[in-house]
Amino acid sequence: MKSKLTTLALATVALTVSSAVAAKTLVYCSEGSPENFNPQLYTSGTSVDASAVPVYNRLVDFKPGTTELVPSLAESWEVSEDGKVYTFHLRQGVKFQSNKYFKPSRDFNADDVIFSFMRQKDENNPYHKVSGGSYSNFESLEFGKLITSIDKVDDHTVRFTLAHPEAPFVADLAWYFASILSSEYADAMMKAGTPERVDMDPIGTGPFKLAQYQKDSRILFTAFPEYWQGKAKIDRLVFSITPDASVRYAKLEKNECQVMPFPNPADLPRMKENKDINLMSKAGLNTGFLSFNTQKPPFDNVKVRQALAMAINKPAIIDAVFHGTGTAAKNLLPPGVWSADSALKDYDFDPEKAKALLKEAGFANGMTVDLWAMPVQRPYNPNAKRMAEMIQADWAAIGVKTTITTYEWGEYLKRVKDGEHQAALMGWTTATGDPDNFFGPLFTCQSADGGSNSAKWCYAPFDKLIAEAKSITDQQKRTELYQQAQQMMHDQMPAVMIAHSTIFEPVRKNVSGYEIDPFGKHLFYPVDMK
């Protein structure tokens, strides 16, 4: 009897083991914890990767690995002759995920689209103030003023009416903040008295559903079997939260994870030699920069900003921090984005001229500056601490004493948004490929107030150019306006443009179908493993 039981127990164990082996699990060594799981509220790449990408869809999206716009939850759309009315025809039969708090009773429809936008637009919407109620992308695009109404024509047709024509409007709907949430789930959680659950226990129409989250440790997603494009080839997607790039690579070498972002540039030669790893690369549509808080003295003085810009030795930073994987930036727009002004002349590295300018600005005896450096690697900055130390040394040469400060990533972003910094290393990867996606969210007056404008710069002539450029569809005219805007930023120097980088991602060779996303997202739906 005993031996029969033992045999049975062993058989059960063997079956369990074989099922676990059969379930394809991909481990992604991510760089940090998400702030929460709602991309309307939190817009850092870390949060987007854990929410907008696996859990949600948008009306439109980009073909993986490209900047080509494709239908998603909207199968098709029409635009009125005056460019102000957009009618979207919604995909039918799209299922929402479920969790222990909620089971959907219907498929995705127009109510979900209207809820997802009206939560952000309407201050009287019951969800508007939930989880802090700050919608920086929506607000930086001035969508509240732009969208005059969103109407349900029928269950599968939604009409957006705009105050004026807006060239990048459809591309903007592929941006993460335009993810579609379940209106039915929102109603159920409001009724239960737990509306924040919508943002922390997300339910979307995307390829993976959130199964478990342990802050600063791991996130477990499972494939959503009823996903409208078909179930993902991998069954489980694990984010192993690993802030240190060297530790991420050690895990990748041991096959404890199969994909990692933001490698140390110094490790790239070793990765190239590893026969088990594909080192993938793509020119990134990104810019790393140093923002001056222009609302705080002494950075309200343009001469101070220009002087500090001239004192930074960019080529030395590119060599030491990027190890040849970056190029010096002179514009906010990377060279791969149309209208980037290749003819614009950057400031020369000129410490003597910088000293003279500081003297003119009334700082002959130098000054003290608090410089903030992000704690995580980003596509546009692989080592912010090292970059800050080099800037600190450059500024010391012109009599400027610098203290370097950092915070946990979510806290860092919150404090910069609140304008607590004097100067901060920041950066951006475009979400749409349209030039407006750099200028609008990052440097307009609208985005200076609690948005992504880390320079807190509000300059009326610049705003006028950006507003005009996005209200017309003639690309040549838009290009002329954006080039004027680049010259204006160069002259006013709200931020020092430092580098555009190439994105490198080491991926183990047993992973197939993975592509580097030009927008910096990490897409695992097309991936398979052998």
C-alpha positions as CSV (number, residue, x, y, z in Angstrom):
1,M,0.0,0.0,0.0
2,K,2.8,2.3,1.0
3,S,4.6,1.8,-2.3
4,K,1.4,2.4,-4.3
5,L,0.9,5.7,-2.5
6,T,4.5,6.7,-3.0
7,T,4.2,5.9,-6.7
8,L,0.9,7.9,-6.9
9,A,2.6,10.8,-5.1
10,L,5.6,10.7,-7.4
11,A,3.3,10.6,-10.4
12,T,1.4,13.7,-9.1
13,V,4.7,15.6,-8.6
14,A,5.8,14.6,-12.1
15,L,2.6,15.8,-13.6
16,T,2.8,19.1,-11.7
17,V,6.4,19.6,-12.8
18,S,5.6,18.8,-16.4
19,S,2.6,21.3,-16.4
20,A,4.9,24.0,-15.0
21,V,7.5,23.2,-17.7
22,A,4.8,23.3,-20.4
23,A,3.6,26.7,-19.3
24,K,5.9,29.2,-21.2
25,T,7.2,31.8,-18.8
26,L,9.2,34.8,-19.9
27,V,11.0,36.8,-17.3
28,Y,11.7,40.5,-18.0
29,C,14.3,42.1,-15.7
30,S,12.6,45.5,-15.3
31,E,14.3,48.6,-13.9
32,G,11.8,49.7,-11.3
33,S,8.4,49.5,-9.7
34,P,5.4,51.2,-11.4
35,E,3.8,54.1,-9.6
36,N,0.4,52.4,-10.3
37,F,-1.3,50.6,-13.1
38,N,-3.2,53.4,-14.8
39,P,-1.3,55.1,-17.7
40,Q,-3.8,58.0,-17.6
41,L,-2.3,59.0,-14.2
42,Y,1.3,57.9,-14.4
43,T,3.4,58.4,-17.5
44,S,6.9,57.2,-16.8
45,G,8.2,54.4,-19.0
46,T,8.4,52.1,-16.0
47,S,4.6,52.5,-15.3
48,V,3.6,52.4,-19.0
49,D,5.5,49.1,-19.4
50,A,3.5,47.5,-16.6
51,S,0.1,48.9,-17.5
52,A,-0.6,50.4,-20.9
53,V,1.4,47.8,-22.8
54,P,0.3,44.4,-21.3
55,V,-3.1,45.2,-19.9
56,Y,-4.7,47.8,-22.1
57,N,-5.4,48.7,-25.7
58,R,-6.1,52.0,-27.4
59,L,-8.4,53.0,-30.3
60,V,-5.3,53.1,-32.5
61,D,-1.7,51.8,-32.0
62,F,1.6,51.4,-33.7
63,K,2.7,48.3,-35.7
64,P,5.2,46.7,-33.3
65,G,8.8,47.9,-33.8
66,T,7.7,50.8,-36.1
67,T,6.1,54.3,-36.1
68,E,3.3,53.1,-38.5
69,L,-0.2,53.8,-37.1
70,V,-2.6,50.9,-37.3
71,P,-6.2,50.3,-36.1
72,S,-6.7,48.7,-32.7
73,L,-10.0,49.0,-30.7
74,A,-11.2,51.2,-33.5
75,E,-11.4,49.3,-36.8
76,S,-11.7,52.4,-38.9
77,W,-12.4,56.1,-38.7
78,E,-13.5,59.1,-40.8
79,V,-12.6,62.8,-40.5
80,S,-15.0,65.6,-41.6
81,E,-14.0,68.0,-44.3
82,D,-13.4,70.8,-41.8
83,G,-11.0,68.5,-39.8
84,K,-13.0,68.9,-36.6
85,V,-15.2,65.7,-36.4
86,Y,-13.7,62.2,-36.0
87,T,-16.0,59.2,-36.2
88,F,-14.5,55.9,-34.9
89,H,-16.0,52.5,-35.7
90,L,-15.3,50.2,-32.9
91,R,-14.2,46.6,-33.1
92,Q,-17.0,44.2,-32.0
93,G,-16.6,41.1,-29.8
94,V,-13.7,42.4,-27.8
95,K,-13.6,40.9,-24.3
96,F,-12.6,42.6,-21.0
97,Q,-10.4,40.7,-18.5
98,S,-11.8,39.8,-15.0
99,N,-10.4,39.6,-11.5
100,K,-11.6,38.5,-8.1
101,Y,-13.4,41.8,-7.7
102,F,-15.2,42.0,-11.0
103,K,-16.6,39.8,-13.9
104,P,-17.7,41.8,-17.0
105,S,-21.2,41.2,-18.2
106,R,-20.7,42.6,-21.7
107,D,-18.1,43.2,-24.4
108,F,-16.1,46.4,-25.0
109,N,-18.3,49.2,-26.4
110,A,-18.7,53.0,-26.8
111,D,-19.4,53.6,-23.1
112,D,-15.8,52.5,-22.3
113,V,-14.3,54.9,-24.7
114,I,-16.4,57.8,-23.4
115,F,-15.6,56.9,-19.7
116,S,-11.9,56.7,-20.4
117,F,-11.7,60.2,-21.9
118,M,-14.4,61.9,-19.8
119,R,-12.7,60.8,-16.6
120,Q,-9.8,62.9,-17.7
121,K,-11.7,65.8,-19.2
122,D,-14.7,66.4,-16.9
123,E,-14.0,67.7,-13.4
124,N,-17.4,66.6,-12.3
125,N,-16.9,63.0,-13.4
126,P,-17.0,60.8,-10.3
127,Y,-13.6,59.3,-11.2
128,H,-11.8,62.6,-12.1
129,K,-10.2,63.1,-8.6
130,V,-9.7,59.4,-7.8
131,S,-6.0,58.4,-7.2
132,G,-4.9,62.0,-7.2
133,G,-6.6,62.9,-10.4
134,S,-3.6,64.3,-12.3
135,Y,-3.7,63.7,-16.0
136,S,-0.5,65.2,-17.2
137,N,-0.5,63.9,-20.8
138,F,-4.2,64.7,-21.4
139,E,-3.6,68.2,-20.0
140,S,-0.4,68.9,-21.8
141,L,-2.1,68.3,-25.1
142,E,-4.9,70.6,-23.9
143,F,-7.4,67.9,-24.8
144,G,-9.8,69.3,-22.3
145,K,-10.2,72.4,-24.5
146,L,-9.6,70.6,-27.8
147,I,-12.4,68.0,-27.4
148,T,-15.7,69.8,-27.2
149,S,-17.8,66.6,-27.1
150,I,-17.6,62.8,-27.3
151,D,-20.8,61.3,-28.4
152,K,-22.1,57.7,-28.5
153,V,-23.6,57.3,-32.0
154,D,-24.4,53.7,-31.1
155,D,-22.7,50.9,-29.1
156,H,-20.0,50.6,-31.8
157,T,-19.6,54.1,-33.0
158,V,-18.1,57.1,-31.2
159,R,-17.8,60.7,-32.4
160,F,-15.2,63.2,-31.2
161,T,-15.9,66.8,-32.0
162,L,-12.9,69.2,-31.8
163,A,-12.7,72.9,-31.2
164,H,-10.3,73.3,-34.2
165,P,-8.4,71.0,-36.6
166,E,-5.5,69.2,-34.9
167,A,-2.9,67.5,-37.1
168,P,-1.5,65.0,-34.6
169,F,-5.0,64.0,-33.1
170,V,-5.2,60.4,-34.3
171,A,-1.5,59.7,-33.5
172,D,-2.1,61.2,-30.0
173,L,-4.8,58.6,-29.5
174,A,-2.1,55.9,-29.7
175,W,-0.4,57.5,-26.7
176,Y,-0.6,55.5,-23.4
177,F,-2.9,58.0,-21.6
178,A,-5.6,57.1,-24.2
179,S,-5.8,53.5,-23.0
180,I,-9.4,52.2,-22.8
181,L,-10.6,51.2,-19.3
182,S,-13.8,49.4,-18.4
183,S,-16.7,51.7,-17.6
184,E,-18.6,48.8,-16.1
185,Y,-15.7,47.9,-13.7
186,A,-15.4,51.6,-12.7
187,D,-19.2,51.7,-11.9
188,A,-18.9,48.5,-9.8
189,M,-15.9,49.7,-7.9
190,M,-17.5,53.1,-7.2
191,K,-20.6,51.3,-5.9
192,A,-18.4,49.1,-3.7
193,G,-16.7,52.2,-2.3
194,T,-13.2,51.2,-3.7
195,P,-12.8,53.3,-6.8
196,E,-8.9,53.3,-6.5
197,R,-9.0,49.6,-7.3
198,V,-9.5,50.5,-11.0
199,D,-6.0,52.0,-10.9
200,M,-4.3,49.4,-8.8
201,D,-6.0,46.2,-9.9
202,P,-6.4,47.0,-13.6
203,I,-8.8,45.4,-16.0
204,G,-8.3,46.0,-19.7
205,T,-8.8,44.4,-23.1
206,G,-5.0,43.7,-23.6
207,P,-3.0,40.5,-24.1
208,F,-2.0,40.0,-20.4
209,K,-3.9,40.4,-17.2
210,L,-2.3,41.3,-13.8
211,A,-2.2,38.3,-11.5
212,Q,0.1,39.5,-8.7
213,Y,2.2,42.5,-7.7
214,Q,4.8,42.7,-5.0
215,K,6.3,46.2,-4.9
216,D,10.0,46.4,-5.6
217,S,10.1,42.6,-6.2
218,R,8.0,41.3,-9.0
219,I,4.9,41.6,-11.2
220,L,3.1,38.5,-12.5
221,F,0.9,38.7,-15.6
222,T,-0.9,35.8,-17.2
223,A,-1.9,35.5,-20.8
224,F,-5.6,36.6,-21.4
225,P,-7.1,33.6,-23.2
226,E,-9.9,35.6,-24.8
227,Y,-7.7,38.4,-26.2
228,W,-9.2,39.7,-29.4
229,Q,-6.0,39.2,-31.4
230,G,-5.6,35.6,-30.1
231,K,-4.0,34.3,-26.9
232,A,-0.3,35.3,-26.4
233,K,2.3,32.5,-27.2
234,I,3.7,32.9,-23.7
235,D,1.6,31.9,-20.7
236,R,3.2,33.9,-18.0
237,L,5.0,37.2,-18.1
238,V,7.1,38.0,-15.0
239,F,8.6,41.4,-14.3
240,S,11.6,40.8,-12.0
241,I,12.2,44.3,-10.6
242,T,16.0,44.8,-10.7
243,P,17.1,48.4,-10.5
244,D,20.9,47.7,-10.9
245,A,21.9,47.2,-14.6
246,S,24.9,44.9,-13.6
247,V,22.5,42.7,-11.5
248,R,20.1,42.6,-14.4
249,Y,22.8,41.4,-16.7
250,A,24.0,38.8,-14.2
251,K,20.5,37.4,-14.1
252,L,20.3,37.4,-17.9
253,E,23.5,35.5,-18.2
254,K,22.2,32.9,-15.7
255,N,18.9,32.7,-17.7
256,E,17.0,34.0,-14.6
257,C,15.5,36.5,-17.1
258,Q,15.4,36.5,-20.8
259,V,15.0,40.2,-21.7
260,M,16.5,43.2,-20.0
261,P,16.3,47.0,-20.7
262,F,18.9,49.7,-20.3
263,P,22.2,47.8,-20.1
264,N,25.4,49.5,-18.9
265,P,27.1,50.8,-22.1
266,A,30.4,49.4,-20.6
267,D,28.9,45.9,-20.6
268,L,28.0,45.9,-24.3
269,P,31.2,44.4,-25.6
270,R,30.7,41.4,-23.2
271,M,27.2,41.0,-24.3
272,K,28.2,40.9,-28.0
273,E,30.5,38.0,-27.2
274,N,28.0,35.9,-25.3
275,K,26.8,33.2,-27.7
276,D,23.5,32.8,-25.8
277,I,22.5,36.4,-26.2
278,N,21.3,38.5,-29.1
279,L,22.3,42.2,-28.6
280,M,19.6,44.1,-30.4
281,S,19.8,47.8,-31.2
282,K,17.8,50.6,-32.8
283,A,18.1,54.4,-33.0
284,G,16.0,55.7,-30.2
285,L,13.6,58.6,-30.7
286,N,14.7,60.1,-27.4
287,T,16.5,63.1,-25.9
288,G,18.2,63.3,-22.5
289,F,18.4,66.8,-21.1
290,L,19.1,68.9,-18.0
291,S,16.1,71.1,-17.0
292,F,16.5,74.4,-15.2
293,N,13.5,75.3,-13.1
294,T,13.0,78.7,-14.8
295,Q,10.5,79.8,-12.1
296,K,13.2,79.8,-9.4
297,P,16.1,82.2,-9.1
298,P,18.8,82.2,-10.5
299,F,17.3,80.2,-13.4
300,D,14.7,82.8,-14.2
301,N,17.7,84.6,-15.7
302,V,18.4,83.6,-19.3
303,K,22.1,84.5,-19.0
304,V,22.6,82.1,-16.1
305,R,21.0,79.3,-18.1
306,Q,23.2,80.1,-21.2
307,A,26.3,80.3,-19.1
308,L,25.7,76.9,-17.4
309,A,24.9,75.4,-20.8
310,M,28.3,76.6,-22.3
311,A,30.2,75.2,-19.3
312,I,29.0,71.6,-19.9
313,N,31.5,69.4,-21.9
314,K,29.0,67.3,-23.9
315,P,31.6,65.3,-25.9
316,A,33.2,64.2,-22.7
317,I,29.8,63.1,-21.3
318,I,29.0,61.2,-24.4
319,D,32.3,59.3,-24.2
320,A,32.2,58.5,-20.4
321,V,28.4,57.9,-19.9
322,F,27.3,56.6,-23.3
323,H,30.5,54.8,-24.4
324,G,29.8,55.6,-28.0
325,T,26.1,54.7,-27.9
326,G,24.9,58.3,-27.9
327,T,25.2,61.4,-30.0
328,A,25.4,65.0,-28.6
329,A,22.1,66.7,-28.8
330,K,21.5,70.3,-29.8
331,N,17.8,70.1,-30.4
332,L,14.9,68.7,-28.4
333,L,14.0,66.7,-31.5
334,P,16.2,63.6,-32.3
335,P,17.5,63.5,-35.9
336,G,15.0,60.7,-36.8
337,V,12.0,63.0,-36.2
338,W,10.8,65.1,-39.1
339,S,11.5,68.9,-38.8
340,A,14.6,68.3,-36.6
341,D,16.9,71.3,-37.5
342,S,20.2,69.8,-38.5
343,A,21.5,73.3,-39.4
344,L,21.1,74.8,-35.9
345,K,24.4,75.8,-34.3
346,D,24.9,74.5,-30.7
347,Y,26.7,76.5,-28.1
348,D,30.4,75.8,-28.0
349,F,32.0,74.4,-24.8
350,D,33.5,77.6,-23.6
351,P,34.1,78.0,-19.8
352,E,35.7,81.5,-20.2
353,K,32.7,82.8,-22.0
354,A,30.4,81.1,-19.4
355,K,32.3,82.9,-16.6
356,A,31.9,86.3,-18.4
357,L,28.1,85.7,-18.8
358,L,27.7,84.7,-15.1
359,K,29.5,88.0,-14.2
360,E,27.1,89.9,-16.5
361,A,24.2,88.2,-14.8
362,G,25.4,89.4,-11.4
363,F,27.2,86.2,-10.3
364,A,30.8,87.2,-10.5
365,N,31.5,85.2,-7.3
366,G,29.7,82.1,-8.5
367,M,26.6,80.4,-7.0
368,T,25.4,77.2,-5.4
369,V,23.1,74.8,-7.3
370,D,21.2,71.7,-6.3
371,L,21.3,69.3,-9.2
372,W,19.0,66.3,-9.2
373,A,20.0,63.0,-10.8
374,M,17.5,60.2,-11.5
375,P,18.1,56.9,-9.7
376,V,17.3,54.6,-12.6
377,Q,18.7,54.0,-16.1
378,R,16.6,55.4,-18.9
379,P,16.9,55.0,-22.7
380,Y,18.2,58.6,-22.9
381,N,20.5,58.4,-19.8
382,P,22.2,55.2,-18.9
383,N,24.0,56.7,-15.8
384,A,22.5,59.9,-14.4
385,K,24.7,59.9,-11.3
386,R,27.9,59.8,-13.5
387,M,26.5,62.5,-15.7
388,A,25.7,64.7,-12.7
389,E,29.2,64.2,-11.4
390,M,30.7,65.3,-14.7
391,I,28.4,68.4,-14.8
392,Q,29.3,69.2,-11.2
393,A,33.1,69.2,-12.2
394,D,32.4,71.3,-15.3
395,W,30.4,73.9,-13.3
396,A,33.1,73.9,-10.5
397,A,35.5,75.2,-13.2
398,I,33.4,78.4,-13.5
399,G,32.8,78.9,-9.8
400,V,29.5,77.1,-9.5
401,K,29.3,74.8,-6.5
402,T,26.9,71.9,-7.1
403,T,25.2,69.4,-4.7
404,I,23.9,66.2,-6.2
405,T,20.5,64.9,-5.0
406,T,18.4,61.9,-5.8
407,Y,15.2,60.2,-4.7
408,E,13.4,56.9,-5.4
409,W,12.1,57.1,-9.1
410,G,8.4,57.7,-8.3
411,E,9.3,60.2,-5.7
412,Y,11.7,61.9,-8.0
413,L,9.1,62.3,-10.7
414,K,6.5,63.6,-8.3
415,R,8.9,66.2,-6.8
416,V,10.0,67.4,-10.3
417,K,6.4,67.7,-11.3
418,D,5.7,69.8,-8.2
419,G,8.6,72.0,-9.1
420,E,10.7,71.3,-6.0
421,H,14.0,71.1,-7.9
422,Q,16.4,73.8,-9.1
423,A,17.9,71.7,-11.9
424,A,17.1,68.1,-12.8
425,L,18.3,65.5,-15.3
426,M,15.3,64.4,-17.3
427,G,14.5,63.2,-20.8
428,W,11.9,62.0,-23.1
429,T,11.1,59.2,-25.6
430,T,8.4,60.2,-28.1
431,A,5.1,58.3,-27.8
432,T,3.9,59.2,-31.3
433,G,6.8,60.3,-33.6
434,D,5.1,63.6,-34.2
435,P,7.2,66.7,-33.3
436,D,4.3,68.0,-31.2
437,N,4.8,65.1,-28.9
438,F,8.1,66.6,-27.8
439,F,7.2,70.3,-27.7
440,G,3.7,70.2,-26.3
441,P,4.1,67.9,-23.3
442,L,7.6,69.2,-22.4
443,F,7.8,72.9,-22.8
444,T,4.4,74.7,-23.2
445,C,2.7,76.9,-20.6
446,Q,0.0,74.3,-20.2
447,S,2.5,71.5,-19.3
448,A,4.4,73.8,-16.9
449,D,1.6,73.6,-14.3
450,G,1.8,70.1,-12.9
451,G,2.6,68.4,-16.3
452,S,5.8,67.0,-17.8
453,N,7.4,70.5,-18.3
454,S,10.3,70.0,-15.8
455,A,11.7,73.4,-16.8
456,K,8.4,75.0,-15.6
457,W,9.0,77.2,-18.7
458,C,6.2,79.3,-20.0
459,Y,7.1,81.6,-22.9
460,A,4.2,83.1,-24.9
461,P,6.0,83.4,-28.3
462,F,7.0,79.7,-28.1
463,D,3.4,78.7,-27.2
464,K,2.1,80.6,-30.1
465,L,4.4,78.7,-32.6
466,I,3.5,75.3,-31.1
467,A,-0.3,76.0,-31.1
468,E,-0.2,77.2,-34.8
469,A,2.0,74.2,-35.9
470,K,-0.4,71.6,-34.6
471,S,-3.5,73.3,-36.0
472,I,-2.4,73.0,-39.6
473,T,-1.9,69.8,-41.7
474,D,0.7,71.2,-44.2
475,Q,3.9,69.4,-43.2
476,Q,6.2,71.9,-44.8
477,K,4.6,74.8,-42.9
478,R,4.6,72.8,-39.7
479,T,8.3,72.1,-40.3
480,E,9.1,75.8,-40.6
481,L,7.3,76.6,-37.4
482,Y,9.0,73.8,-35.5
483,Q,12.4,74.9,-36.7
484,Q,11.6,78.4,-35.4
485,A,10.6,76.8,-32.1
486,Q,14.0,75.0,-31.9
487,Q,15.9,78.2,-32.4
488,M,13.8,79.9,-29.8
489,M,14.6,77.1,-27.3
490,H,18.3,77.4,-28.1
491,D,18.2,81.1,-27.4
492,Q,16.1,80.9,-24.2
493,M,17.8,77.7,-22.9
494,P,15.1,76.4,-20.6
495,A,17.0,73.1,-20.7
496,V,20.4,71.9,-21.9
497,M,19.9,69.2,-24.6
498,I,22.6,66.6,-23.9
499,A,22.2,63.4,-25.9
500,H,20.2,61.1,-28.1
501,S,20.9,57.5,-27.6
502,T,20.8,54.2,-29.5
503,I,18.6,51.7,-27.6
504,F,20.3,48.4,-26.9
505,E,18.5,45.4,-25.5
506,P,20.2,42.0,-24.8
507,V,17.7,39.2,-25.4
508,R,18.4,35.5,-24.9
509,K,18.5,33.4,-28.0
510,N,15.6,31.1,-27.0
511,V,13.3,34.2,-27.3
512,S,11.8,34.8,-30.8
513,G,9.5,37.5,-32.2
514,Y,10.8,40.3,-29.9
515,E,11.5,43.7,-31.4
516,I,12.8,46.9,-30.0
517,D,10.1,49.5,-29.9
518,P,11.2,53.0,-31.1
519,F,9.0,54.5,-28.4
520,G,10.8,52.8,-25.6
521,K,7.9,50.4,-24.7
522,H,8.6,46.7,-24.1
523,L,6.1,44.6,-26.1
524,F,5.8,40.9,-25.2
525,Y,2.6,39.9,-27.0
526,P,4.4,38.9,-30.3
527,V,7.0,36.9,-28.4
528,D,7.5,33.1,-28.3
529,M,10.1,30.9,-26.5
530,K,11.7,27.7,-27.4
